[in-house]
Amino acid sequence: MATSFRLVLACAALAACPVMLDGCALAALPCRVTSAALKIVPVVGHAASTPFDACATAID
């Protein structure tokens, strides 16, 4: 009984993945990751990440 419940739960989680990672979010992911990495850099990080934030916004 517990095995069938796990199977149903795994299938439901797998079916929900494409909804969470639709095309736009997946395409904007590299821009968002780069932007987040640049924001770590002191002093110039936020200014350097501005184009990548604009890229992610344009894709969304």
C-alpha positions in Angstrom: 0.0 0.0 0.0 2.8 2.5 0.9 4.6 1.7 -2.4 1.6 2.6 -4.5 1.2 5.8 -2.6 4.9 6.7 -3.2 4.4 5.9 -6.9 1.4 8.2 -7.1 3.2 10.9 -5.2 6.3 10.6 -7.5 4.1 10.8 -10.6 2.3 13.9 -9.3 5.6 15.6 -8.5 7.0 14.8 -11.9 3.8 16.1 -13.5 4.1 19.4 -11.6 7.7 20.1 -12.7 6.9 21.4 -16.2 4.4 23.8 -14.7 7.0 25.2 -12.3 9.7 25.4 -15.0 7.7 26.7 -18.0 9.5 27.9 -21.1 10.1 31.5 -20.0 11.4 30.7 -16.6 13.8 28.1 -18.0 15.0 30.6 -20.7 15.6 33.4 -18.1 17.5 31.1 -15.7 21.0 31.8 -17.1 20.3 35.6 -16.9 19.1 35.3 -13.3 22.0 33.1 -12.1 24.6 35.4 -13.7 22.9 38.4 -12.2 22.8 36.8 -8.7 26.5 35.9 -9.0 27.5 39.4 -10.0 25.6 41.0 -7.1 28.0 39.3 -4.7 30.9 41.4 -6.0 31.3 44.4 -3.7 31.0 48.0 -5.0 30.3 47.2 -8.7 28.2 44.1 -8.4 24.8 45.7 -8.6 25.7 48.0 -11.5 27.3 45.1 -13.4 24.2 42.9 -12.9 21.7 45.5 -14.3 21.9 44.3 -17.9 21.3 40.7 -16.8 18.3 41.8 -14.8 17.0 43.5 -17.9 17.6 40.4 -19.9 15.6 38.2 -17.5 12.7 40.8 -17.4 12.6 41.0 -21.1 12.4 37.2 -21.4 9.6 37.0 -18.8 
